[in-house]
Amino acid sequence: MNWENAKSWLIVAFLVLNLALGWQLYQSRQEMLGYVEPYSDLLANTKTLLAQHDFSLVASVPQDHPDLPSLHASLAVPSLGELTHTVFPTMKHPTIDNTLGTSDTSDGRIKILGEGIWQVMYQIPPSLSDHHLSSVLQSAWHGPDYLPDSATSQDGAMVFLQHYQNYPVFDAELIVQTAPNQILGYTQSAITDIVPVGDPKPIISALDALDSLANAVDKSSQHTDNRILKLDLGYARKAASGATGQGGSASYWFPVWRVVTLSQVYYVNALTGEVEVSS
């Protein structure tokens, strides 16, 4: 037997075997890269993880997670004169006390409660009807920017949220205080001078946000009702350290997934997955 010929055939066979194995490995990796786990399986896995931490999911889960920018904005600080003219436009001679932060008219009172937040109380409460509620929102400062928030509204307090480009700002609220068949007044907070920061960035999915919540918060020992009633995407404030400015404190609002349970509201940073509990 010619040893040189045999050695050549062995080398050729070895190369062919390597090529075949390499091709199989390449195909396997391409299949893995192209594999997308069905959404129903992902949802089932998330529900299992939530259940392990005593959460149950009854809310619908959004599947869209568009790229979003963070926002730079300021707490709104309209003057008492501006608020009075907006809320009570027919009142010609209000009594304004900037020291106390109040404006009194025959129709009602406005009181500044803090930076970016104020209260309106009516002297004669209008009846609780769709017509009067619409009138209240139309006369509120930038009232048309606020839309109903059924997830956090309750008896005696109807919640509306300021919106920016169709996304709610979860900590800019207009809360209408009601009594049986009456609108007593409202408390309003707002942000202004809203500017996107940089280009929109990819955010985590709603399922990823729920996974982050389950891994960060364990309710299994508290024996409370932890049904997740609402899951939606919007913005929440993260104050810049030491940031102050003329006309309101400058801050940043980040995209968040809000998770509403019967007893608690959680915010999951849609960029990082960090979980915060509402105060």
matplotlib code that plots the C-alpha trace (Angstrom):
import matplotlib.pyplot as plt

x = [0.0, 1.3, 1.5, 1.6, -1.6, -3.3, -2.2, -3.6, -7.0, -7.1, -6.4, -9.1, -11.6, -10.8, -11.3, -14.6, -15.8, -14.8, -16.7, -19.8, -19.7, -19.0, -22.0, -24.2, -23.0, -23.6, -27.1, -27.8, -26.6, -28.7, -31.8, -31.1, -30.6, -33.8, -35.9, -38.4, -40.3, -44.1, -45.7, -48.1, -45.1, -43.5, -46.7, -47.2, -43.6, -44.2, -47.4, -45.6, -42.8, -45.4, -47.3, -44.1, -44.0, -47.8, -48.8, -51.6, -52.1, -55.6, -54.8, -54.1, -50.5, -49.5, -47.3, -45.9, -42.8, -41.7, -38.5, -39.0, -36.8, -36.4, -37.8, -36.4, -39.1, -40.0, -42.7, -45.4, -45.6, -48.2, -48.9, -52.0, -53.2, -52.9, -54.6, -57.5, -58.0, -58.0, -60.2, -62.6, -62.4, -65.5, -64.1, -62.8, -61.4, -60.1, -58.4, -54.9, -52.4, -49.1, -47.8, -50.5, -50.6, -54.3, -56.8, -60.4, -63.4, -67.1, -66.9, -64.3, -60.7, -57.3, -54.5, -50.9, -50.0, -46.4, -44.1, -46.1, -49.3, -52.4, -56.0, -59.2, -62.4, -65.8, -67.9, -71.1, -70.2, -71.6, -73.6, -71.7, -72.5, -70.6, -71.4, -70.1, -67.1, -66.2, -66.5, -64.2, -61.5, -61.9, -61.4, -58.5, -55.0, -54.1, -57.1, -57.4, -54.0, -55.5, -57.3, -59.2, -57.2, -59.7, -56.9, -56.4, -59.8, -62.0, -65.1, -64.7, -61.6, -61.7, -58.1, -57.0, -53.4, -51.5, -50.4, -47.4, -47.5, -50.3, -48.4, -49.5, -47.3, -48.1, -47.2, -48.9, -52.5, -55.7, -57.8, -61.4, -62.9, -66.5, -69.3, -72.7, -73.9, -71.4, -68.0, -66.2, -63.0, -59.8, -56.1, -53.8, -50.1, -48.4, -45.2, -44.1, -41.2, -41.1, -38.1, -37.0, -33.5, -31.5, -32.8, -35.6, -34.1, -35.3, -37.3, -38.0, -41.3, -44.2, -43.4, -39.9, -41.2, -43.4, -40.4, -38.4, -41.3, -41.5, -37.7, -37.6, -40.8, -41.8, -45.3, -45.5, -45.4, -47.8, -51.1, -52.5, -54.5, -51.8, -53.8, -52.3, -55.2, -53.5, -50.2, -49.5, -46.6, -45.9, -43.5, -42.5, -40.2, -36.6, -35.3, -31.9, -29.5, -29.3, -31.2, -33.0, -34.1, -36.1, -39.8, -39.6, -37.2, -35.7, -36.0, -36.1, -39.0, -38.2, -40.3, -41.8, -44.2, -46.8, -48.1, -51.3, -52.4, -55.3, -53.1, -50.0, -48.6, -45.2, -43.1, -40.6, -38.0, -38.5, -34.8, -33.2, -35.8, -35.4, -38.5, -39.8, -42.9, -45.2, -45.1]
y = [0.0, 3.5, 5.3, 8.7, 8.1, 6.8, 9.9, 12.2, 10.4, 10.7, 14.4, 14.9, 12.9, 14.9, 18.2, 17.0, 15.9, 19.3, 21.1, 19.0, 19.6, 23.3, 23.6, 21.9, 24.2, 27.3, 26.2, 25.5, 29.0, 30.6, 28.8, 29.9, 33.5, 33.4, 31.8, 33.9, 32.4, 32.7, 35.6, 33.2, 31.3, 34.6, 35.7, 32.3, 32.5, 36.0, 35.0, 32.1, 34.4, 36.9, 34.1, 33.0, 36.5, 36.5, 38.8, 37.9, 39.4, 40.4, 43.5, 43.3, 43.6, 46.0, 44.5, 47.7, 49.3, 52.2, 54.0, 57.1, 60.0, 61.2, 64.7, 67.8, 70.0, 72.3, 72.2, 74.7, 77.9, 80.1, 83.3, 83.6, 86.3, 84.0, 81.2, 83.4, 84.8, 81.2, 79.5, 82.4, 84.6, 86.7, 87.9, 91.4, 92.2, 89.1, 89.4, 88.1, 87.5, 86.4, 86.0, 83.4, 82.1, 82.6, 84.3, 84.8, 85.6, 85.3, 82.1, 80.4, 80.3, 79.3, 78.3, 77.5, 74.3, 74.1, 74.3, 73.1, 72.3, 74.3, 73.9, 75.3, 75.2, 76.5, 78.8, 77.2, 73.6, 72.8, 69.6, 66.5, 66.0, 65.4, 68.9, 70.6, 68.3, 69.2, 72.9, 72.4, 70.8, 73.5, 76.3, 74.6, 75.8, 73.9, 71.7, 70.2, 68.6, 66.3, 63.0, 60.7, 58.0, 55.3, 53.2, 55.5, 57.3, 56.3, 57.5, 61.2, 61.7, 61.6, 61.6, 63.2, 63.1, 65.6, 64.1, 64.8, 63.5, 61.0, 59.6, 60.3, 62.1, 60.1, 62.7, 65.6, 65.1, 67.0, 65.4, 66.5, 66.3, 65.3, 64.8, 63.2, 65.0, 67.9, 69.0, 70.6, 71.6, 70.1, 69.9, 70.3, 69.7, 70.4, 70.5, 72.9, 73.8, 70.2, 69.4, 65.9, 64.9, 63.4, 60.8, 58.3, 55.2, 51.5, 50.6, 47.3, 45.5, 45.4, 41.7, 42.6, 45.3, 42.8, 40.4, 43.2, 43.9, 40.3, 40.0, 43.3, 43.0, 39.9, 40.0, 36.3, 36.9, 39.8, 38.1, 41.1, 41.4, 42.0, 41.7, 43.8, 45.8, 48.2, 48.3, 51.4, 53.4, 57.0, 59.4, 59.9, 62.4, 61.9, 65.1, 66.2, 66.4, 70.0, 71.3, 74.6, 77.2, 80.3, 79.5, 76.0, 73.2, 71.7, 67.9, 64.9, 62.7, 59.2, 56.7, 54.2, 51.3, 52.0, 48.9, 49.5, 47.0, 47.2, 48.6, 50.0, 51.7, 50.7, 52.5, 50.4, 52.6, 51.6, 52.2, 50.4, 48.1, 49.8, 49.6, 52.4, 52.5, 55.6, 57.7]
z = [0.0, -1.0, 2.4, 0.7, -1.2, 1.9, 3.9, 1.2, 1.2, 5.0, 4.9, 2.2, 4.2, 7.4, 5.5, 4.1, 7.6, 9.0, 6.2, 6.9, 10.6, 10.1, 7.8, 10.3, 13.1, 10.8, 10.1, 13.7, 14.7, 12.0, 13.2, 16.8, 15.7, 13.7, 16.3, 18.1, 21.0, 20.5, 22.3, 24.1, 25.5, 26.7, 28.3, 30.1, 31.4, 32.7, 34.4, 36.1, 37.3, 38.7, 40.4, 42.2, 43.8, 44.5, 41.7, 39.3, 35.9, 34.9, 32.8, 29.1, 28.1, 25.4, 22.7, 21.2, 22.7, 20.5, 20.8, 23.1, 24.2, 27.7, 28.4, 30.1, 31.6, 34.5, 37.1, 36.0, 38.2, 36.6, 38.6, 40.7, 38.3, 35.3, 37.1, 38.2, 34.7, 33.3, 35.9, 36.8, 33.6, 34.4, 37.8, 37.4, 40.8, 42.6, 46.0, 45.4, 48.3, 47.0, 50.5, 51.4, 47.8, 47.5, 45.1, 46.2, 44.0, 44.4, 42.3, 44.4, 45.6, 44.2, 46.6, 45.7, 47.5, 46.4, 43.4, 40.4, 42.2, 43.2, 44.3, 43.0, 45.2, 44.0, 46.1, 44.6, 43.5, 40.1, 39.7, 38.8, 35.1, 31.9, 30.8, 34.0, 34.2, 30.6, 31.6, 34.6, 32.4, 29.7, 32.3, 34.0, 33.3, 30.0, 30.8, 27.3, 27.8, 30.4, 29.7, 32.1, 34.1, 35.0, 36.6, 39.6, 39.8, 42.7, 44.5, 45.4, 43.2, 39.4, 38.0, 34.8, 33.5, 31.4, 28.1, 25.9, 22.4, 23.3, 26.3, 29.9, 32.4, 35.4, 38.0, 36.3, 37.6, 37.7, 40.5, 40.7, 44.2, 44.1, 46.6, 45.8, 42.6, 43.1, 41.9, 44.9, 43.1, 42.0, 42.6, 39.6, 38.9, 35.6, 33.7, 31.1, 28.7, 27.6, 25.4, 24.2, 25.2, 22.4, 19.9, 20.8, 22.4, 22.4, 25.5, 27.2, 26.4, 28.8, 29.5, 30.3, 32.7, 34.4, 34.7, 36.3, 38.8, 39.8, 40.3, 42.3, 44.5, 46.4, 47.9, 48.7, 52.5, 52.7, 51.9, 50.0, 46.8, 44.2, 41.0, 38.3, 37.0, 34.5, 32.5, 30.4, 29.0, 29.8, 31.6, 35.2, 36.8, 38.0, 39.5, 38.5, 41.5, 42.7, 39.7, 40.1, 37.6, 37.1, 37.0, 38.3, 39.1, 36.0, 36.0, 33.7, 32.8, 31.7, 29.8, 32.3, 32.4, 35.0, 36.8, 38.8, 41.4, 43.8, 46.6, 45.0, 41.8, 40.5, 37.9, 35.8, 34.0, 30.4, 29.6, 32.5, 34.1, 37.5, 39.6, 41.8, 44.0, 43.9, 47.1]

ax = plt.figure().add_subplot(projection="3d")
ax.plot(x, y, z, "-o")
ax.set_aspect("equal")
plt.show()
